Amino acid sequence: MIAIARALGFVALLVIACGREESPPAGAPTPAPVAVEENAASQPSLAGLRAWVGKYPRDVGLFESEPLHGRLVALLGERYPELLANMGTQGPIAAEGAVLYVIGNKPHAGGDSQAVLLVDVDRDLIHVHLLEEQEMAELRERDEEIPWPDDVATTISNWQELAREDE
């Protein structure tokens, strides 16, 4: 019973914290910094993100850390908060070859609001896929393909099934 109460308290704290943009409380663990490499264009490389494979984005501050944060804001603009909301429930950072990815969905949205982040560390490239009320969008930094890992292909196939069912 105590374990259930603690778990519910933890979930409530997560829900409250998701809506805040404050610093973590004193004594809270700070995400480890990502080793930043410089690419040919003198911008920080995304290769350092490999160190976080297997960790949850919220635990390492993935979306708030550079070099990813600034690039996501530039790519998504007004849709950046949508990405964060749709990553409210998220899987760990995963990798398949040079591609890192995260799959998430908006809590309590019945699967209608989801997101996928793809990062090709070899080509220093980001794609974001958003599903919002059965409308799919793909936002790319450059018009280059990032090969979909199997989990991403399955997720996007499921999104397409949802869209077909709605027709």
C-alpha positions as CSV (number, residue, x, y, z in Angstrom):
1,M,0.0,0.0,0.0
2,I,2.8,2.4,0.9
3,A,4.6,1.5,-2.4
4,I,1.4,2.4,-4.4
5,A,1.1,5.7,-2.5
6,R,4.7,6.5,-3.2
7,A,4.3,5.6,-6.9
8,L,1.2,7.8,-7.2
9,G,3.0,10.6,-5.5
10,F,5.9,10.3,-7.9
11,V,3.5,10.3,-10.9
12,A,1.8,13.4,-9.5
13,L,5.2,15.2,-9.1
14,L,6.1,14.3,-12.7
15,V,2.8,15.7,-14.0
16,I,3.3,18.9,-12.1
17,A,7.0,19.2,-13.1
18,C,6.2,18.7,-16.8
19,G,4.4,22.0,-16.9
20,R,7.2,24.0,-15.2
21,E,10.2,25.6,-16.7
22,E,12.0,26.1,-13.4
23,S,15.5,24.9,-12.3
24,P,15.5,21.6,-10.5
25,P,15.2,21.7,-6.7
26,A,18.3,22.0,-4.7
27,G,20.0,18.7,-4.2
28,A,18.4,17.2,-7.4
29,P,20.8,15.2,-9.6
30,T,22.2,17.2,-12.5
31,P,22.4,15.5,-15.9
32,A,25.9,14.7,-16.9
33,P,27.3,17.0,-19.6
34,V,27.5,15.6,-23.1
35,A,30.9,15.6,-24.7
36,V,30.6,18.0,-27.5
37,E,32.6,17.5,-30.7
38,E,33.0,20.2,-33.3
39,N,31.9,19.4,-36.9
40,A,33.2,20.9,-40.1
41,A,30.8,23.8,-39.9
42,S,32.2,24.7,-36.4
43,Q,28.8,23.8,-34.7
44,P,28.7,21.4,-31.9
45,S,28.2,17.8,-33.2
46,L,25.5,15.5,-32.1
47,A,27.9,12.6,-31.7
48,G,28.3,13.1,-28.0
49,L,24.6,12.0,-27.6
50,R,25.8,8.4,-28.0
51,A,26.8,8.5,-24.4
52,W,23.1,8.7,-23.4
53,V,21.9,5.5,-25.3
54,G,19.8,3.5,-22.9
55,K,18.9,6.5,-20.7
56,Y,15.6,8.3,-20.6
57,P,15.6,11.8,-22.2
58,R,14.0,13.3,-19.1
59,D,16.8,11.9,-16.9
60,V,19.6,13.4,-18.9
61,G,17.8,16.6,-20.0
62,L,18.1,15.6,-23.7
63,F,15.7,18.2,-25.0
64,E,17.1,21.0,-22.9
65,S,20.8,20.3,-23.6
66,E,22.9,21.7,-26.3
67,P,23.6,21.1,-29.1
68,L,20.2,19.4,-29.5
69,H,18.0,22.0,-27.8
70,G,18.8,25.0,-30.1
71,R,18.6,22.9,-33.2
72,L,15.2,21.5,-32.2
73,V,13.9,25.0,-31.4
74,A,15.1,26.2,-34.8
75,L,13.6,23.2,-36.6
76,L,10.2,23.2,-34.9
77,G,9.6,26.8,-34.0
78,E,6.1,27.1,-32.5
79,R,5.8,23.3,-32.6
80,Y,8.6,22.7,-30.1
81,P,6.1,22.6,-27.1
82,E,4.1,20.0,-29.1
83,L,7.2,17.8,-29.2
84,L,7.8,18.2,-25.5
85,A,4.1,17.4,-24.8
86,N,4.2,14.4,-27.1
87,M,7.3,13.1,-25.4
88,G,5.6,13.2,-22.0
89,T,5.7,9.4,-21.8
90,Q,8.9,8.4,-23.5
91,G,11.1,5.4,-24.2
92,P,14.8,5.4,-23.6
93,I,17.2,6.8,-26.1
94,A,17.9,3.9,-28.5
95,A,20.4,3.4,-31.3
96,E,20.4,1.4,-34.5
97,G,23.7,2.0,-36.4
98,A,24.4,5.7,-36.6
99,V,20.8,6.6,-35.9
100,L,19.7,7.5,-32.3
101,Y,16.0,7.7,-31.7
102,V,13.3,8.4,-29.0
103,I,9.7,7.5,-29.3
104,G,7.1,9.1,-27.0
105,N,3.4,9.9,-26.6
106,K,1.4,12.5,-24.8
107,P,0.0,11.1,-21.6
108,H,-3.8,10.6,-21.4
109,A,-4.2,11.3,-25.2
110,G,-5.2,7.8,-26.2
111,G,-2.3,7.5,-28.6
112,D,-3.5,10.4,-30.7
113,S,-0.5,12.6,-29.9
114,Q,2.9,11.0,-30.4
115,A,6.4,12.0,-31.5
116,V,9.6,10.4,-32.8
117,L,13.0,12.1,-32.7
118,L,15.7,10.7,-35.1
119,V,19.3,11.8,-34.9
120,D,21.8,10.6,-37.5
121,V,25.1,11.3,-35.7
122,D,27.3,10.4,-38.6
123,R,25.6,13.0,-40.9
124,D,24.8,15.4,-38.0
125,L,21.1,15.5,-39.0
126,I,17.8,15.7,-37.1
127,H,14.3,14.7,-38.1
128,V,11.1,15.0,-36.0
129,H,7.9,13.1,-36.7
130,L,4.8,14.3,-35.0
131,L,1.3,12.8,-34.8
132,E,-1.4,15.2,-33.5
133,E,-5.0,14.1,-33.7
134,Q,-4.2,11.7,-36.5
135,E,-2.4,14.3,-38.6
136,M,1.2,13.3,-39.3
137,A,4.1,15.8,-39.9
138,E,7.8,15.3,-40.6
139,L,10.2,18.1,-40.0
140,R,13.7,17.9,-41.3
141,E,16.8,20.0,-41.0
142,R,17.9,19.1,-44.5
143,D,16.1,17.3,-47.3
144,E,18.0,14.0,-46.6
145,E,16.6,10.7,-45.6
146,I,17.4,9.2,-42.2
147,P,16.9,5.4,-42.3
148,W,14.1,4.4,-39.9
149,P,15.1,1.9,-37.2
150,D,12.7,-1.0,-36.9
151,D,10.9,0.4,-33.9
152,V,10.4,3.7,-35.7
153,A,9.1,2.0,-38.8
154,T,6.6,0.1,-36.7
155,T,5.5,3.2,-34.9
156,I,4.9,5.2,-38.0
157,S,3.2,2.3,-39.7
158,N,0.8,2.3,-36.7
159,W,0.2,6.0,-37.2
160,Q,-0.7,5.4,-40.8
161,E,-3.1,2.7,-39.7
162,L,-4.8,5.2,-37.4
163,A,-5.1,7.7,-40.2
164,R,-6.7,5.0,-42.5
165,E,-9.2,4.0,-39.8
166,D,-10.3,7.6,-39.5
167,E,-11.2,7.9,-43.2
